[in-house]
């Protein structure tokens, strides 16, 4: 078993139902905290009212694209949102405690390796994209956010504001994200990569 296969097996061992239930509850709480109706959130995100309602009741799971839009509306990175569904932010984060979130239909798995922590400015995330996976984000949740993406295995195509970058194993792309972005795995193998986010 290679490293990517081992990582995939470990990711599949976590309980996705618990994560989805806690995430749904947090999304509902964020909307209520702002005093927004479902109609207002639908206007801000472009996600239909009925879909938002089902998301908040954990009847459906959000796609990566939907979660990106919600994070933008709430002014959070995806890591920050996922960290908020955890009960604590320990200094030492064991591999078995790292939150894993999967978007099955898009072929994306995300592990929060070093989640946001009070007083610290960096966070580390690991992504796994299956061959053919293609995920686009309209805008960043935090404009100008600094990111460093390091490909651990496979090939990752990243498009930033129309500029296409193909990263091979070991390559690093570093940038500040201001506009649209797209992550695509041209195949034929899964791509595993690490994202370091520097919070402002």
Buried (B, 14 or more C-beta within 10 A) or exposed (E): EEEBEEBBEBBEEBEBEEBBBBBBBBBBEBBEEEEBEBEBBBEBBEBEBEBBBBBBEBEEBBBBBBBBBBBBBBEBBBBBBBBBBBEEBEEEBEEEEBBBBBBEEBBBBBBBBBBBBEEEEEBBBBBBBBBEBBBEBEBBBBEEBBBBBBBBBBBBBBBBEEEEEEBEBEBEBEBEBEEBBBBBBBBEEBBBBBBBBEBE
